Amino acid sequence: MPAALPPPADVSLRALEDSDLDLLYQLENDASAWGLASDTLAPVSRYNLRRYLDSAAADFYEVRQQRLVICAADGRRALGTIDLFDFHPHHQRAAVGIMLLPSQRGQGYARAALRELLHYARHTLHLHQLYCTVAAGNAASLKLFRRAGFRRVGVRRAWLRTAHGWQDAVEMQCLLTAE
């Protein structure tokens, strides 16, 4: 279990707003993430994203997913999104996904956002654990999750189809409560 640290001060997480349409459009249409960060293999229209935004405020326990916007400390600049999905209330676990705008990567924002999400999941949602699936070739994401307290629990062989062939997927989990 990772050390209980307060949320970092350099980013904040907030609910989706109508004004996030352009951010979602950029993230969902980043072809470099297609098939890895999601099952999307084609561009997503503004119309479909608008419909998604209209329903995004639904209760986490009802829709079993929640997307939060990662903002700079000033709260004005959106940097990306961090998601909880595949939530299982009985088992108190959820999967985590994170996506930053390409211009915001490599600056520590993902690490700060993940630490804040861990705090939220533990102290507000009272989850027992979080887990993620990371492409074996994504060294930055593997390092990010490992530093946040996630541990490798397995590998799915030839799990992800990429433009360059099949890639293994590393399964990781982080226990948030004492066993």
Rosetta constraint file for C-alpha pairs under 8 A:
AtomPair CA 1 CA 149 HARMONIC 6.54 0.50
AtomPair CA 1 CA 174 HARMONIC 6.68 0.50
AtomPair CA 1 CA 175 HARMONIC 5.36 0.50
AtomPair CA 1 CA 176 HARMONIC 5.97 0.50
AtomPair CA 1 CA 177 HARMONIC 7.13 0.50
AtomPair CA 1 CA 178 HARMONIC 7.24 0.50
AtomPair CA 2 CA 148 HARMONIC 6.99 0.50
AtomPair CA 2 CA 149 HARMONIC 4.88 0.50
AtomPair CA 2 CA 174 HARMONIC 7.80 0.50
AtomPair CA 2 CA 175 HARMONIC 7.89 0.50
AtomPair CA 2 CA 176 HARMONIC 7.43 0.50
AtomPair CA 4 CA 119 HARMONIC 7.85 0.50
AtomPair CA 5 CA 119 HARMONIC 7.61 0.50
AtomPair CA 6 CA 116 HARMONIC 7.82 0.50
AtomPair CA 6 CA 119 HARMONIC 7.06 0.50
AtomPair CA 7 CA 112 HARMONIC 7.82 0.50
AtomPair CA 7 CA 115 HARMONIC 6.29 0.50
AtomPair CA 7 CA 116 HARMONIC 4.69 0.50
AtomPair CA 7 CA 119 HARMONIC 6.28 0.50
AtomPair CA 8 CA 112 HARMONIC 5.88 0.50
AtomPair CA 8 CA 113 HARMONIC 7.96 0.50
AtomPair CA 8 CA 115 HARMONIC 7.03 0.50
AtomPair CA 8 CA 116 HARMONIC 6.39 0.50
AtomPair CA 9 CA 73 HARMONIC 6.60 0.50
AtomPair CA 10 CA 72 HARMONIC 6.43 0.50
AtomPair CA 10 CA 73 HARMONIC 4.72 0.50
AtomPair CA 10 CA 109 HARMONIC 7.79 0.50
AtomPair CA 10 CA 112 HARMONIC 6.98 0.50
AtomPair CA 11 CA 70 HARMONIC 6.64 0.50
AtomPair CA 11 CA 71 HARMONIC 5.50 0.50
AtomPair CA 11 CA 72 HARMONIC 4.76 0.50
AtomPair CA 11 CA 73 HARMONIC 4.54 0.50
AtomPair CA 11 CA 75 HARMONIC 7.74 0.50
AtomPair CA 11 CA 109 HARMONIC 6.89 0.50
AtomPair CA 11 CA 112 HARMONIC 6.36 0.50
AtomPair CA 11 CA 113 HARMONIC 6.34 0.50
AtomPair CA 12 CA 70 HARMONIC 5.96 0.50
AtomPair CA 12 CA 71 HARMONIC 5.24 0.50
AtomPair CA 12 CA 72 HARMONIC 6.51 0.50
AtomPair CA 12 CA 73 HARMONIC 6.07 0.50
AtomPair CA 12 CA 75 HARMONIC 6.74 0.50
AtomPair CA 12 CA 113 HARMONIC 7.12 0.50
AtomPair CA 12 CA 116 HARMONIC 7.56 0.50
AtomPair CA 13 CA 68 HARMONIC 5.90 0.50
AtomPair CA 13 CA 69 HARMONIC 5.49 0.50
AtomPair CA 13 CA 70 HARMONIC 4.88 0.50
AtomPair CA 13 CA 71 HARMONIC 6.13 0.50
AtomPair CA 13 CA 113 HARMONIC 7.16 0.50
AtomPair CA 13 CA 116 HARMONIC 7.57 0.50
AtomPair CA 13 CA 117 HARMONIC 7.87 0.50
AtomPair CA 14 CA 68 HARMONIC 5.40 0.50
AtomPair CA 14 CA 69 HARMONIC 5.26 0.50
AtomPair CA 14 CA 70 HARMONIC 6.86 0.50
AtomPair CA 14 CA 71 HARMONIC 7.54 0.50
AtomPair CA 15 CA 57 HARMONIC 7.75 0.50
AtomPair CA 15 CA 67 HARMONIC 7.13 0.50
AtomPair CA 15 CA 68 HARMONIC 5.03 0.50
AtomPair CA 15 CA 69 HARMONIC 6.14 0.50
AtomPair CA 16 CA 20 HARMONIC 6.45 0.50
AtomPair CA 16 CA 53 HARMONIC 7.22 0.50
AtomPair CA 16 CA 56 HARMONIC 7.06 0.50
AtomPair CA 16 CA 57 HARMONIC 7.60 0.50
AtomPair CA 16 CA 67 HARMONIC 7.11 0.50
AtomPair CA 16 CA 68 HARMONIC 6.10 0.50
AtomPair CA 16 CA 69 HARMONIC 6.10 0.50
AtomPair CA 17 CA 21 HARMONIC 7.99 0.50
AtomPair CA 17 CA 53 HARMONIC 7.42 0.50
AtomPair CA 18 CA 50 HARMONIC 7.99 0.50
AtomPair CA 18 CA 53 HARMONIC 6.66 0.50
AtomPair CA 20 CA 24 HARMONIC 6.22 0.50
AtomPair CA 21 CA 25 HARMONIC 6.08 0.50
AtomPair CA 21 CA 46 HARMONIC 7.34 0.50
AtomPair CA 21 CA 49 HARMONIC 6.78 0.50
AtomPair CA 21 CA 50 HARMONIC 6.75 0.50
AtomPair CA 21 CA 53 HARMONIC 7.62 0.50
AtomPair CA 22 CA 26 HARMONIC 6.23 0.50
AtomPair CA 23 CA 27 HARMONIC 6.27 0.50
AtomPair CA 23 CA 78 HARMONIC 7.38 0.50
AtomPair CA 23 CA 80 HARMONIC 7.27 0.50
AtomPair CA 24 CA 28 HARMONIC 5.81 0.50
AtomPair CA 24 CA 49 HARMONIC 7.17 0.50
AtomPair CA 25 CA 29 HARMONIC 5.96 0.50
AtomPair CA 25 CA 44 HARMONIC 7.18 0.50
AtomPair CA 25 CA 45 HARMONIC 7.53 0.50
AtomPair CA 25 CA 46 HARMONIC 6.58 0.50
AtomPair CA 25 CA 49 HARMONIC 7.18 0.50
AtomPair CA 26 CA 30 HARMONIC 6.26 0.50
AtomPair CA 26 CA 101 HARMONIC 7.50 0.50
AtomPair CA 27 CA 80 HARMONIC 7.51 0.50
AtomPair CA 27 CA 99 HARMONIC 7.17 0.50
AtomPair CA 27 CA 100 HARMONIC 7.47 0.50
AtomPair CA 27 CA 101 HARMONIC 6.46 0.50
AtomPair CA 28 CA 43 HARMONIC 7.15 0.50
AtomPair CA 28 CA 44 HARMONIC 6.37 0.50
AtomPair CA 29 CA 42 HARMONIC 7.65 0.50
AtomPair CA 29 CA 43 HARMONIC 5.18 0.50
AtomPair CA 29 CA 44 HARMONIC 6.23 0.50
AtomPair CA 30 CA 34 HARMONIC 6.99 0.50
AtomPair CA 31 CA 41 HARMONIC 7.79 0.50
AtomPair CA 31 CA 42 HARMONIC 7.86 0.50
AtomPair CA 31 CA 43 HARMONIC 7.88 0.50
AtomPair CA 33 CA 37 HARMONIC 5.30 0.50
AtomPair CA 33 CA 38 HARMONIC 7.25 0.50
AtomPair CA 34 CA 38 HARMONIC 6.10 0.50
AtomPair CA 34 CA 39 HARMONIC 6.70 0.50
AtomPair CA 34 CA 40 HARMONIC 5.35 0.50
AtomPair CA 34 CA 41 HARMONIC 5.23 0.50
AtomPair CA 34 CA 42 HARMONIC 7.52 0.50
AtomPair CA 35 CA 39 HARMONIC 4.91 0.50
AtomPair CA 35 CA 40 HARMONIC 5.80 0.50
AtomPair CA 35 CA 41 HARMONIC 5.97 0.50
AtomPair CA 35 CA 160 HARMONIC 7.37 0.50
AtomPair CA 35 CA 161 HARMONIC 7.08 0.50
AtomPair CA 35 CA 162 HARMONIC 6.97 0.50
AtomPair CA 36 CA 135 HARMONIC 7.07 0.50
AtomPair CA 36 CA 160 HARMONIC 6.97 0.50
AtomPair CA 36 CA 162 HARMONIC 7.78 0.50
AtomPair CA 37 CA 97 HARMONIC 7.31 0.50
AtomPair CA 37 CA 99 HARMONIC 7.70 0.50
AtomPair CA 44 CA 48 HARMONIC 6.79 0.50
AtomPair CA 44 CA 49 HARMONIC 7.18 0.50
AtomPair CA 45 CA 49 HARMONIC 6.36 0.50
AtomPair CA 46 CA 50 HARMONIC 5.96 0.50
AtomPair CA 47 CA 51 HARMONIC 6.38 0.50
AtomPair CA 48 CA 52 HARMONIC 6.20 0.50
AtomPair CA 49 CA 53 HARMONIC 6.13 0.50
AtomPair CA 50 CA 54 HARMONIC 6.25 0.50
AtomPair CA 51 CA 55 HARMONIC 6.71 0.50
AtomPair CA 52 CA 56 HARMONIC 5.98 0.50
AtomPair CA 53 CA 57 HARMONIC 7.70 0.50
AtomPair CA 56 CA 66 HARMONIC 7.61 0.50
AtomPair CA 56 CA 67 HARMONIC 7.68 0.50
AtomPair CA 58 CA 62 HARMONIC 7.09 0.50
AtomPair CA 58 CA 63 HARMONIC 6.59 0.50
AtomPair CA 59 CA 63 HARMONIC 6.25 0.50
AtomPair CA 59 CA 64 HARMONIC 7.83 0.50
AtomPair CA 60 CA 64 HARMONIC 5.03 0.50
AtomPair CA 60 CA 65 HARMONIC 5.50 0.50
AtomPair CA 60 CA 66 HARMONIC 5.88 0.50
AtomPair CA 61 CA 65 HARMONIC 7.74 0.50
AtomPair CA 61 CA 87 HARMONIC 7.95 0.50
AtomPair CA 61 CA 89 HARMONIC 7.20 0.50
AtomPair CA 64 CA 85 HARMONIC 6.12 0.50
AtomPair CA 64 CA 86 HARMONIC 6.20 0.50
AtomPair CA 64 CA 87 HARMONIC 4.87 0.50
AtomPair CA 64 CA 88 HARMONIC 7.27 0.50
AtomPair CA 65 CA 83 HARMONIC 7.25 0.50
AtomPair CA 65 CA 84 HARMONIC 5.33 0.50
AtomPair CA 65 CA 85 HARMONIC 4.13 0.50
AtomPair CA 65 CA 86 HARMONIC 6.45 0.50
AtomPair CA 65 CA 87 HARMONIC 6.26 0.50
AtomPair CA 66 CA 83 HARMONIC 5.68 0.50
AtomPair CA 66 CA 84 HARMONIC 5.15 0.50
AtomPair CA 66 CA 85 HARMONIC 6.42 0.50
AtomPair CA 67 CA 81 HARMONIC 6.61 0.50
AtomPair CA 67 CA 82 HARMONIC 5.89 0.50
AtomPair CA 67 CA 83 HARMONIC 4.36 0.50
AtomPair CA 67 CA 84 HARMONIC 6.40 0.50
AtomPair CA 68 CA 81 HARMONIC 5.56 0.50
AtomPair CA 68 CA 82 HARMONIC 5.39 0.50
AtomPair CA 68 CA 83 HARMONIC 6.17 0.50
AtomPair CA 69 CA 78 HARMONIC 6.61 0.50
AtomPair CA 69 CA 79 HARMONIC 7.48 0.50
AtomPair CA 69 CA 80 HARMONIC 5.94 0.50
AtomPair CA 69 CA 81 HARMONIC 4.45 0.50
AtomPair CA 69 CA 82 HARMONIC 6.44 0.50
AtomPair CA 70 CA 78 HARMONIC 5.89 0.50
AtomPair CA 70 CA 79 HARMONIC 5.46 0.50
AtomPair CA 70 CA 80 HARMONIC 5.20 0.50
AtomPair CA 70 CA 81 HARMONIC 5.28 0.50
AtomPair CA 70 CA 82 HARMONIC 6.77 0.50
AtomPair CA 70 CA 113 HARMONIC 6.47 0.50
AtomPair CA 71 CA 75 HARMONIC 5.29 0.50
AtomPair CA 71 CA 76 HARMONIC 6.68 0.50
AtomPair CA 71 CA 77 HARMONIC 5.52 0.50
AtomPair CA 71 CA 78 HARMONIC 4.47 0.50
AtomPair CA 71 CA 79 HARMONIC 5.48 0.50
AtomPair CA 71 CA 80 HARMONIC 7.38 0.50
AtomPair CA 72 CA 76 HARMONIC 6.68 0.50
AtomPair CA 72 CA 77 HARMONIC 5.46 0.50
AtomPair CA 72 CA 78 HARMONIC 6.55 0.50
AtomPair CA 72 CA 79 HARMONIC 6.76 0.50
AtomPair CA 79 CA 100 HARMONIC 5.83 0.50
AtomPair CA 79 CA 101 HARMONIC 5.98 0.50
AtomPair CA 79 CA 104 HARMONIC 6.27 0.50
AtomPair CA 79 CA 109 HARMONIC 7.89 0.50
AtomPair CA 80 CA 98 HARMONIC 7.68 0.50
AtomPair CA 80 CA 99 HARMONIC 5.55 0.50
AtomPair CA 80 CA 100 HARMONIC 4.06 0.50
AtomPair CA 80 CA 101 HARMONIC 5.55 0.50
AtomPair CA 81 CA 98 HARMONIC 5.88 0.50
AtomPair CA 81 CA 99 HARMONIC 5.43 0.50
AtomPair CA 81 CA 100 HARMONIC 6.40 0.50
AtomPair CA 82 CA 96 HARMONIC 7.24 0.50
AtomPair CA 82 CA 97 HARMONIC 5.71 0.50
AtomPair CA 82 CA 98 HARMONIC 4.29 0.50
AtomPair CA 82 CA 99 HARMONIC 6.37 0.50
AtomPair CA 82 CA 113 HARMONIC 7.47 0.50
AtomPair CA 82 CA 114 HARMONIC 7.74 0.50
AtomPair CA 82 CA 117 HARMONIC 7.98 0.50
AtomPair CA 83 CA 95 HARMONIC 7.90 0.50
AtomPair CA 83 CA 96 HARMONIC 5.55 0.50
AtomPair CA 83 CA 97 HARMONIC 4.99 0.50
AtomPair CA 83 CA 98 HARMONIC 6.18 0.50
AtomPair CA 84 CA 94 HARMONIC 5.97 0.50
AtomPair CA 84 CA 95 HARMONIC 5.55 0.50
AtomPair CA 84 CA 96 HARMONIC 4.88 0.50
AtomPair CA 84 CA 97 HARMONIC 6.68 0.50
AtomPair CA 85 CA 94 HARMONIC 5.68 0.50
AtomPair CA 85 CA 95 HARMONIC 5.16 0.50
AtomPair CA 85 CA 96 HARMONIC 6.48 0.50
AtomPair CA 85 CA 97 HARMONIC 7.92 0.50
AtomPair CA 86 CA 94 HARMONIC 5.46 0.50
AtomPair CA 86 CA 95 HARMONIC 5.73 0.50
AtomPair CA 87 CA 92 HARMONIC 7.41 0.50
AtomPair CA 87 CA 93 HARMONIC 5.80 0.50
AtomPair CA 87 CA 94 HARMONIC 4.20 0.50
AtomPair CA 87 CA 95 HARMONIC 6.81 0.50
AtomPair CA 88 CA 92 HARMONIC 5.73 0.50
AtomPair CA 88 CA 93 HARMONIC 5.54 0.50
AtomPair CA 88 CA 94 HARMONIC 6.35 0.50
AtomPair CA 89 CA 93 HARMONIC 6.92 0.50
AtomPair CA 91 CA 128 HARMONIC 7.52 0.50
AtomPair CA 92 CA 126 HARMONIC 7.52 0.50
AtomPair CA 92 CA 127 HARMONIC 4.73 0.50
AtomPair CA 92 CA 128 HARMONIC 5.18 0.50
AtomPair CA 92 CA 129 HARMONIC 6.72 0.50
AtomPair CA 93 CA 127 HARMONIC 5.74 0.50
AtomPair CA 93 CA 128 HARMONIC 5.84 0.50
AtomPair CA 93 CA 129 HARMONIC 4.87 0.50
AtomPair CA 93 CA 130 HARMONIC 5.51 0.50
AtomPair CA 93 CA 131 HARMONIC 7.67 0.50
AtomPair CA 94 CA 127 HARMONIC 7.83 0.50
AtomPair CA 94 CA 129 HARMONIC 6.89 0.50
AtomPair CA 94 CA 130 HARMONIC 5.11 0.50
AtomPair CA 94 CA 131 HARMONIC 6.45 0.50
AtomPair CA 95 CA 130 HARMONIC 5.54 0.50
AtomPair CA 95 CA 131 HARMONIC 4.76 0.50
AtomPair CA 95 CA 132 HARMONIC 5.39 0.50
AtomPair CA 96 CA 130 HARMONIC 6.62 0.50
AtomPair CA 96 CA 131 HARMONIC 6.10 0.50
AtomPair CA 96 CA 132 HARMONIC 5.40 0.50
AtomPair CA 97 CA 132 HARMONIC 6.95 0.50
AtomPair CA 98 CA 110 HARMONIC 7.30 0.50
AtomPair CA 100 CA 104 HARMONIC 6.15 0.50
AtomPair CA 100 CA 105 HARMONIC 6.15 0.50
AtomPair CA 100 CA 110 HARMONIC 7.21 0.50
AtomPair CA 101 CA 105 HARMONIC 6.73 0.50
AtomPair CA 104 CA 109 HARMONIC 7.38 0.50
AtomPair CA 105 CA 109 HARMONIC 7.27 0.50
AtomPair CA 105 CA 110 HARMONIC 7.56 0.50
AtomPair CA 108 CA 112 HARMONIC 6.34 0.50
AtomPair CA 109 CA 113 HARMONIC 6.02 0.50
AtomPair CA 110 CA 114 HARMONIC 5.99 0.50
AtomPair CA 110 CA 144 HARMONIC 7.58 0.50
AtomPair CA 111 CA 115 HARMONIC 6.22 0.50
AtomPair CA 111 CA 144 HARMONIC 6.13 0.50
AtomPair CA 111 CA 148 HARMONIC 7.32 0.50
AtomPair CA 112 CA 116 HARMONIC 6.25 0.50
AtomPair CA 113 CA 117 HARMONIC 6.09 0.50
AtomPair CA 114 CA 118 HARMONIC 6.12 0.50
AtomPair CA 114 CA 148 HARMONIC 7.19 0.50
AtomPair CA 115 CA 119 HARMONIC 6.37 0.50
AtomPair CA 115 CA 148 HARMONIC 6.57 0.50
AtomPair CA 116 CA 120 HARMONIC 6.26 0.50
AtomPair CA 117 CA 121 HARMONIC 5.96 0.50
AtomPair CA 118 CA 122 HARMONIC 6.04 0.50
AtomPair CA 118 CA 176 HARMONIC 7.72 0.50
AtomPair CA 119 CA 123 HARMONIC 5.87 0.50
AtomPair CA 119 CA 124 HARMONIC 7.74 0.50
AtomPair CA 120 CA 124 HARMONIC 5.13 0.50
AtomPair CA 120 CA 125 HARMONIC 6.52 0.50
AtomPair CA 121 CA 125 HARMONIC 4.88 0.50
AtomPair CA 121 CA 126 HARMONIC 5.94 0.50
AtomPair CA 121 CA 127 HARMONIC 5.58 0.50
AtomPair CA 122 CA 126 HARMONIC 4.72 0.50
AtomPair CA 122 CA 127 HARMONIC 5.43 0.50
AtomPair CA 122 CA 128 HARMONIC 7.21 0.50
AtomPair CA 122 CA 176 HARMONIC 5.91 0.50
AtomPair CA 122 CA 177 HARMONIC 7.45 0.50
AtomPair CA 127 CA 176 HARMONIC 6.86 0.50
AtomPair CA 127 CA 177 HARMONIC 7.79 0.50
AtomPair CA 128 CA 175 HARMONIC 6.07 0.50
AtomPair CA 128 CA 176 HARMONIC 5.17 0.50
AtomPair CA 128 CA 177 HARMONIC 5.37 0.50
AtomPair CA 129 CA 173 HARMONIC 6.98 0.50
AtomPair CA 129 CA 174 HARMONIC 5.53 0.50
AtomPair CA 129 CA 175 HARMONIC 4.42 0.50
AtomPair CA 129 CA 176 HARMONIC 5.12 0.50
AtomPair CA 129 CA 177 HARMONIC 7.31 0.50
AtomPair CA 130 CA 173 HARMONIC 5.69 0.50
AtomPair CA 130 CA 174 HARMONIC 5.30 0.50
AtomPair CA 130 CA 175 HARMONIC 6.70 0.50
AtomPair CA 130 CA 176 HARMONIC 7.49 0.50
AtomPair CA 131 CA 150 HARMONIC 7.60 0.50
AtomPair CA 131 CA 171 HARMONIC 7.38 0.50
AtomPair CA 131 CA 172 HARMONIC 5.52 0.50
AtomPair CA 131 CA 173 HARMONIC 4.04 0.50
AtomPair CA 131 CA 174 HARMONIC 6.14 0.50
AtomPair CA 132 CA 171 HARMONIC 5.99 0.50
AtomPair CA 132 CA 172 HARMONIC 5.36 0.50
AtomPair CA 132 CA 173 HARMONIC 6.38 0.50
AtomPair CA 133 CA 169 HARMONIC 6.18 0.50
AtomPair CA 133 CA 170 HARMONIC 5.65 0.50
AtomPair CA 133 CA 171 HARMONIC 4.73 0.50
AtomPair CA 133 CA 172 HARMONIC 6.39 0.50
AtomPair CA 134 CA 138 HARMONIC 6.86 0.50
AtomPair CA 134 CA 141 HARMONIC 6.85 0.50
AtomPair CA 134 CA 142 HARMONIC 6.64 0.50
AtomPair CA 134 CA 169 HARMONIC 5.47 0.50
AtomPair CA 134 CA 170 HARMONIC 5.15 0.50
AtomPair CA 134 CA 171 HARMONIC 6.57 0.50
AtomPair CA 134 CA 172 HARMONIC 7.83 0.50
AtomPair CA 135 CA 160 HARMONIC 7.24 0.50
AtomPair CA 135 CA 167 HARMONIC 6.76 0.50
AtomPair CA 135 CA 168 HARMONIC 6.16 0.50
AtomPair CA 135 CA 169 HARMONIC 4.55 0.50
AtomPair CA 135 CA 170 HARMONIC 6.14 0.50
AtomPair CA 136 CA 142 HARMONIC 7.71 0.50
AtomPair CA 136 CA 167 HARMONIC 6.73 0.50
AtomPair CA 136 CA 168 HARMONIC 5.31 0.50
AtomPair CA 136 CA 169 HARMONIC 5.18 0.50
AtomPair CA 136 CA 170 HARMONIC 5.63 0.50
AtomPair CA 137 CA 167 HARMONIC 7.44 0.50
AtomPair CA 137 CA 168 HARMONIC 7.86 0.50
AtomPair CA 138 CA 142 HARMONIC 6.32 0.50
AtomPair CA 139 CA 143 HARMONIC 6.09 0.50
AtomPair CA 140 CA 144 HARMONIC 6.09 0.50
AtomPair CA 141 CA 145 HARMONIC 6.18 0.50
AtomPair CA 142 CA 146 HARMONIC 6.06 0.50
AtomPair CA 143 CA 147 HARMONIC 6.01 0.50
AtomPair CA 144 CA 148 HARMONIC 6.38 0.50
AtomPair CA 145 CA 149 HARMONIC 6.56 0.50
AtomPair CA 145 CA 150 HARMONIC 5.31 0.50
AtomPair CA 145 CA 151 HARMONIC 7.91 0.50
AtomPair CA 145 CA 172 HARMONIC 7.87 0.50
AtomPair CA 146 CA 150 HARMONIC 4.84 0.50
AtomPair CA 146 CA 151 HARMONIC 6.10 0.50
AtomPair CA 146 CA 152 HARMONIC 7.94 0.50
AtomPair CA 149 CA 174 HARMONIC 5.97 0.50
AtomPair CA 150 CA 172 HARMONIC 5.75 0.50
AtomPair CA 150 CA 173 HARMONIC 4.97 0.50
AtomPair CA 150 CA 174 HARMONIC 4.34 0.50
AtomPair CA 150 CA 175 HARMONIC 7.82 0.50
AtomPair CA 151 CA 172 HARMONIC 5.16 0.50
AtomPair CA 151 CA 173 HARMONIC 5.45 0.50
AtomPair CA 151 CA 174 HARMONIC 6.31 0.50
AtomPair CA 152 CA 170 HARMONIC 6.84 0.50
AtomPair CA 152 CA 171 HARMONIC 5.87 0.50
AtomPair CA 152 CA 172 HARMONIC 4.34 0.50
AtomPair CA 152 CA 173 HARMONIC 6.70 0.50
AtomPair CA 153 CA 170 HARMONIC 7.79 0.50
AtomPair CA 153 CA 171 HARMONIC 5.67 0.50
AtomPair CA 153 CA 172 HARMONIC 5.40 0.50
AtomPair CA 153 CA 173 HARMONIC 6.87 0.50
AtomPair CA 154 CA 170 HARMONIC 6.05 0.50
AtomPair CA 154 CA 171 HARMONIC 5.15 0.50
AtomPair CA 154 CA 172 HARMONIC 7.17 0.50
AtomPair CA 155 CA 168 HARMONIC 6.66 0.50
AtomPair CA 155 CA 169 HARMONIC 5.63 0.50
AtomPair CA 155 CA 170 HARMONIC 4.57 0.50
AtomPair CA 155 CA 171 HARMONIC 5.83 0.50
AtomPair CA 156 CA 168 HARMONIC 5.66 0.50
AtomPair CA 156 CA 169 HARMONIC 5.11 0.50
AtomPair CA 156 CA 170 HARMONIC 6.44 0.50
AtomPair CA 156 CA 171 HARMONIC 7.48 0.50
AtomPair CA 157 CA 167 HARMONIC 7.18 0.50
AtomPair CA 157 CA 168 HARMONIC 4.63 0.50
AtomPair CA 157 CA 169 HARMONIC 6.63 0.50
AtomPair CA 158 CA 166 HARMONIC 4.92 0.50
AtomPair CA 158 CA 167 HARMONIC 4.79 0.50
AtomPair CA 158 CA 168 HARMONIC 4.60 0.50
AtomPair CA 158 CA 169 HARMONIC 7.33 0.50
AtomPair CA 159 CA 166 HARMONIC 6.71 0.50
AtomPair CA 159 CA 167 HARMONIC 6.00 0.50
AtomPair CA 159 CA 168 HARMONIC 5.28 0.50
AtomPair CA 159 CA 169 HARMONIC 5.78 0.50
AtomPair CA 160 CA 166 HARMONIC 5.59 0.50
AtomPair CA 160 CA 167 HARMONIC 5.06 0.50
AtomPair CA 160 CA 168 HARMONIC 6.31 0.50
AtomPair CA 160 CA 169 HARMONIC 6.62 0.50
AtomPair CA 161 CA 165 HARMONIC 5.87 0.50
AtomPair CA 161 CA 166 HARMONIC 4.57 0.50
AtomPair CA 161 CA 167 HARMONIC 6.30 0.50
AtomPair CA 162 CA 166 HARMONIC 5.89 0.50
AtomPair CA 162 CA 167 HARMONIC 6.99 0.50
